[in-house]
Every structure is written in C-alpha cells, then in structure tokens.
Amino acid sequence: MSNEENLRAALQHFVGLEEHSAFYKNYIEKQAIKTSTDLDEFFGAFKLHLDSLGKWNDELELTLKIIKEQADIVKHQKSQSPLFSINNSRKLNDNWLSEFHIEFKECLTGDQFVEEIKPKRYKTITENLILYGVDGSKLSEVYSKYSDFNHPYVNYSVASVLYNAKNYSDGLPILKSGIKSIASYPNHYWNNQYGVEGATWLIADLLYLLGSCLDENNLRNEKIKLLKLLFLYMSRYICMTQSNIKSIDFYSNRARVVKGNYMEFIEIFGLGVNPDIQYMSDMYLAYHVSSKNNLTAIPSFMQFMWDSLKMYEHGSHIPNSSGGYKEIEDRTWMELVRDGEIRSLILGDKLLKEFENYELNISNSTIENIFDILAKSKKDELDNYIKKSERKLKNPNEID
C-alpha cells in the first residue's frame, strides 16, 4: 500500500466516525482549514472532543499518528525541501580553494599509516584510519596563507592533520576557530559545497574527540545542539549535491552518528521514530550511491548494503535468531529504507527552521568552555607519535 493509500484509509476511518460530521460542520463555521497546520489543529480539537465524550482510545491514537506521519511523507514527496535549494546570490566566491588543494597536497610526504580506531565501536568489526605523512613546515606555511579566510574546509583540513598526529596544542585552536564560524546562524558558507563539507567534519571530529566529556560535565544540551547541527549539515550536503559520490561518506557517517547516539536521536527525532530504521536507511542509501558510481566491487562499499540488511533481518550488526525488524515491521526492507529517507528530510527541514530561529546557536563563551574541557583531556604526544610512525615505516607489521 502506498503512502497516499495509507493516508486515505486512515482519513476515511476518521471521517466514518459518527461524531465527525457534526463536529466538522460546526468547526469550519468558526475556523477555515486551508493549510496542513490548520488540519493538525482540527485533528487536535477533534481528539479533545472525543476524549471529553470518553470515546478516544488507543486505536484512534494510532490512526491519528498514521495520518500525521503519512501526510508529512506525502507532502515531502510532492514538494522540494529547502535543503536542496542553493541561493547563488548568497554563494561566496571560494574558487581559491582549488589553489589551496594543490598546495595542501604538496605538503604530503608520500608516507602512509594505518591506525586502528580506539575504543572500538563494534564487537566484531575493526575500523582503521588511513593517515598520510605531512611535512609540518610546509603545512604551517599553507595555513598561514589561507587562515584569514576562516573557511570551514581549510580549518578542518589543517586541524585534522594536527590533532590526528596528537599535536593538540596546535590543532585544537584551529578546530575551535572553525566551530565558532559555523555553530551559529547565519553560516555564510551555507550555499557553498566545500563550506558545508568542512562544517560537517569539524563538528563530527569535535564530537569524536570529546567522547563522553560533554555528558560528564553536564553539557547534554550542548551535545544535543552539536548533534542536531551535525545531522543538519550532513543532510544539507546530501541534498545540495543531489547525492554526489562524496555523499557516500555523508550517508554512512550519518547512519553511524544516529546509531552511536541512539538515545539522543530518539529525543531529536521524537517518539515513534526508531533510530535503527534510520541507520538501515542511510546505510542502504550509501550503498545505492556506491552502486550508481560502480564502486560495489570494492568490499567496503558493498558492506553498506550488508549492514543495512543485517539491521533489517536481525535488528543488530550481529546475526541472530530474533527475526529482527523483518518480523516486527509490516513494511518491507525497501519500504523502511524509503520511509527513513523521507523522515531524514523531514527532520532536516525541522532543524533548518530551528537553526534559522537561532535555537541551535552555541555562544562563543560556551565553545570556549567546551574546548577548555577538551584541552584538559588531550595531552600532546606528537614526538612519541612520530617515533611510533617511523618504527611502523621500518616495520609495517608492528602491533600497537
């Protein structure tokens, strides 16, 4: 059954109630119903009316929930989210980034290192970072040349090299500068692809480096804001690029962020939305973009599809006999993928409105506090890191 058919069936059930006709006739004499907001208000009033008569029940509550959800889905299928829109008149000229890319690549030494991500996020999967050797002196010169732009992409590119090499005293100030430029509305790079890309990874890396620090320091509200901003920027990039090849990373990482912050995203999405379904959807969409770009012969890209399917069949990364969401849900795997995609759009639009209403702004003083906490938890280990890397170059099989 399609979304429109589901919506029509639920509405017919409501309209068929004997109390509906008289209430509706009386309601529209006082209040016109022209918009979706007006319709929501009507259903709210009708619910209160039935409740006062003692006739509201769980079945009607479920029907109303279906109406609201399916109406949102149909609305988004028939209209385009503002997340897709690019205002070229507000697009800043960052063509100089092509020059930055060339000079940044010239900082690479040609060395390559593999580092295991710790602590492990999965019991059965080992994840690795691929790190490249960089000439520190050249990197410093390049950053000095472009630092005045305070561009999110430049800040991320340079800062990530430094803190990944355990040089926190130089890397964190650049990360902080980048966060300040994109953690409040308006973000001047909202219409620039590289600006949104840089903003995404700045926030993602900040949350990764912080670990549990925000929870431990009673900064849960700030954590929620950062997660909302991260989801918003990831969604913006996917939409504004029409799911280009780079969006594979954005889909797969959005899935991991939602799954890794399960309770927070129950709060962010709202009751009734299962973060596991969003994970299932985004992992499949990452696979879908990989497939369109002929990348699925590479095992890591094919894995996105298996991760999505495992969540559907087992409700977990680990195969089991529970039956997963295949047994729980009355929707097929692809229906869940589609509904998850639309829910992500709905949430993205909601977060954009919050952003434009300054509800997601994080003040500079709060950012300073967050980075003070982070700096206390991260001590420079650059010299040891370099020595360990040099040993690995001589002995690639060395175990950490």
N, C-alpha and C positions, 0 to 999 in steps of 0.2 A: 504494500500500500504506500502511495507517495505521500509526501508531506502535506500537499493540498488536500488529498483524500482523508488523511488523518484529521486535519483541521476541520474539514467539512463534517465529518462524522461526529466529532466532539461538539461542534456548534449545534448540529441537529439534535443531539441528546439534550443540550441545554434548552434549546427553543421548544422542544417537545414537553418540557415540564409544564404542568397545568398552571403553575403560578407565574410563568414567564410572560404570557401575553398581556395580562392586565398590568403587571409591573412595568413592562417595556413601554406600553402605551402611555402610562402615567409619567414615566421618566422622561421621554422625549418631548413631552409638553413643556417641561421646565429646562431641559438640557439637551442641546444638539450633540449628536455623535458623528463627528467628521474625521477624526484622526485616531490613530492607534492608542494614543494616550486617553482620548475620550472613551474609547472602547474598554480600556483597562479600568477606568473609573466606573463605568457602567457595571462591569462584572463584579467589582468590589462592592458596589451598592447592592447588587442582586444577592451576593453572598450574605451580606449583613441582613438583608430582608428575610432570606430563607432561614438564617441562623436564629433570627428573632421568633420565627414560627416553629423552631425545633426541627426543621426539615433538612438542615445541612448535614452532610455525612461524608465519610471517607471517600466514597465513590465519586461524589461531586467535587471534592477537593482534588482528586486525581484528574478528573475531567477538565477542571479549570487549569490545572498545571499543564496538561497536554495542549489546551487551547493557546495558552501564553507562549509555550515553547515552540509549537508548530507555527504560530503566527510570526514569531521572530524569525524562524528559519525561512518561511515563505517570503517575508519582507526582504531578507538579505539575498534571496535567490533572484528577486525581481528588481533589486536596486544595487548600486555600487557603493561599497564602503568608502568613506573619506580617506581610509588608509591607502587606497590606490591612487589618490589624486596627487599630482605634482604641480605646484604653483611655480611656473617658470619665472614669473616676475619677482618671486622671493628667493629664487635659487642663486646662491652666492657663487662667484667665479672661483672655483678651486682647480682650474686647469693646471696650475703649477704643481699639482700632486704628481703628474707624470714625471716631472723633473725630480721630485722627491723620491719616487720609486726607483729611478735609475741610481741616484746617489746612495740610497739605502742599500740596494743590492751590492753596490761596490764595497760596502762595509763587511760583507760576508767573506770568511776566510776559506771556505770550502770544506771545513771540518763538519762532521755530523755526529750527533749524540742521541742515544735513546735513554729516556729516563722514565721509570715506572711511576705512575700517578699513585701517591700515597696520601692519606689512607685509601684503601681500595673501596670503590663504591659497590662492587658486585662480588659475591662469594665465588662465582665460577669464571669470572672474566678478569683478565689482567689488561689494564689500559696503559698505554705508553705515550709520552710526549716525544715528538721528534724535534730536537733542538739543533740549531746551526751555529757554528762558531762565528763570532763577530769581532772585528777589530775595534776595541773600545775607544781609541783615539779618533778614528775616523767617524765613529758613531757620534761622539761628542761634537765634532765639527759640523756634522749634518744637522744635529738637533739645534745647535746654536744658530744655524742659518734659518731654520724654519719655526723656531719656538714662538716667535712673536705672533704667528698666525693663530696660535692656540687652537689648532684644528684637532678634533677628536681622533681622527685617523692617525695623525702624526704622533699625538700624545700616546695612543695605545701602542703603535709600532715600536716606539723608542722605549717606553716604560716597560713593556713586556719583556724586552731583551734583558733589561737590567734586573728586574725582580726575579725572572726565571733563572738568572745566574747568581741569585742570592745577594745581589747588590741592592738591598732595600733602601739604604740611605739616599741613593741617587734615583732609584726607580719610583719610590712611593710619592715624592713631591710632584713628579710629572703626572703620575696617576691621579693625584689629588687635584691638580690643575685641570686635568681633563674632566673629572667628575663634576667639578664646580661649573664647567661650561655647559653641561647637558642635564643637570639634575633639577632644573627649574624651567618654567615656561616664560617666554618662548625660547626654543632652541633654534638658533639661526641657521643650523645645518639640516633642519627637518626635511627640506626639499632636495638635499644633496645625498646621493647614494653612499659615497665614502664617509660622509659625516654621520649618517645613521649606522653604517657598519662599525665605525670607530666607537660611537656611543654604546652600541651593543656590547662590544668586547671589553670596554672599560668597566661597565657595570658587572659583567659576568666575572671578570677577573677580580674585581674588588670583593664580590661575594665569596668567591673561591678562597681568596687569601684570608678573609675574615673568619671563615669556618663558623664556629659557634660563638664567636666573640660578641655579636650583637645580642644574642639571647642571654649570654652570661652577664651582660652589662645593662639589662633591662631596656634594650633598644629595639624591641619587637616591632613597634610602629614604623621605625626607620627601615627595618628589614622588609616589612610588607611593602613600603613605598619603593624600595630598590627592586624588589621582585616584580612589582607592577610595572615600573619603568623598563625593566629588562624585557618583560613579556611584550610591552608596547613597542619598543624599538625592534625586537625580533619580528613582530608581526608587520610593522611598517616596512622593514626591508623586504620581506617576502612579497608583500603586496606591491610596493613601488617598483620592484624589479620584475614583476609578473613571474615569480618563481624561477629566476635565472639559476645558473649552475652553482653559484655560491650559496644559494638558498638551501642546498642540501645540508650544509652546516647549521643553518638557522633552524630548519625544521627539526633536525636530530637533537640539537642542543636545547631547543625549546621543550622537546619531549623529556629530556633528562632533567631540566630545571624543574618542570612541573612534577615529575616523579620524585625527584630528590627533595622537594619541599611540599610533600603531599598535604599535610595539614594546613599549611599556609595557603595553598591553592584551593582547598575546599572553602576557605574563607573568602578568597579572592573571586572565585567563580560563583560562589553562593551555593546554598544547599540544593541538592538534587543533581549536581554535576559531579561525575566521578572522574578524578584526575587520571585514573588508569585508562579511561576511554580516550582522553586527550593524548596520552602517551602513545596508545595504539594508533591513533590517527596520524600524529606527526611523524612517527617512525615510518609508517607506510608512505606518507607524502614525501619523505626524504628518499625512500626507495623509488617512488614514482618519478621524481625529478632525475634521479640517477639513471633510471631506465631510459628516459627521454634523451639523455645525453650519452647513451651507450656505455655506461660505466659499470653495469651489473656483473660483468665478467670478473671484476675485482671483488674478492670476498668481503672486504669491509663494507662495500656498498650493498651487496646482496644481504648482508647481515641485518640491515634495517628492516627488510621485509620479514625475516625470521623473527626479529624482536617483536614486531607488531603481531605476527601470527601467534607467537607463544603467549603473548598477553591475552589474546582472544581465546585461545584454546585451553590455557592453564591459569590465567589470572596472575601470572608470575613470569619472571625470567627463567625459572627452573621448571622443566616439565614435571607434571604430577598427574594424579588421577582425579582431580577435583572437577574437571569439566569446564573450569574457568567461566568466562563470560559467554562462551558458546552455549552453556547450559542455563545461565542466569538470564541473559537478554533474549528478547523476542525479535531482535534485529540481527541481520547477517553481519559478517565481518565488514563488508564494504559499506553497508548502511551506517555502521558505527563510525567508520573512517570518515564518511561524508558528514555525518552529524557533528563529529568532533571538529572537523574543519570549519563548519559554519559557526559552532559555538566559539571557536577561537576568534573568528571575525567579530562576532557579537561582543565578546569581551574586549577585543582590541578597540572597537568603537567606543565602548563604555569608558575604557581607560583613557582614550584620547580626550573625551569630554572632561574627565577628572583632571587631566593634565592642563587643558585649556582653562579650566576653572581654578587653577593654581592649587589644587588639592594634593598633588603629588610633589610639590616643591619641597626640596630639602635645603634648609638655610646653610649659608657658608659656615656659621658657627657650629652647626650640627656636624657638617662634613669635617671640620677641624677636629671635633671631639672624636669622631669615628676613626680618623687617621692617627690621632694620638693613641687610641686604644690599639690600633693595628701595629703602630711602630713599636709599642712595648712588647708585642708578641712575636716580632720578627727581628732577629739579630743578623747583621751582615756575616756571611760566610763565603764571601767571594774568593778569598785566597784558597780556602780548602776546596771550594767547588772547582777552581781552575786546576788545582793539583789532581783532584779526582778525575777530571775530564782528560788531563794529559795522560794519566795512567790508562784510562779507557782507550785512548787513541793507540797506545802501545799494546794494550791487551784488551781487544773488543769483547772478550768473553768474561771479563771481570764482573763479579756479582757485587751489588751494593751491600 
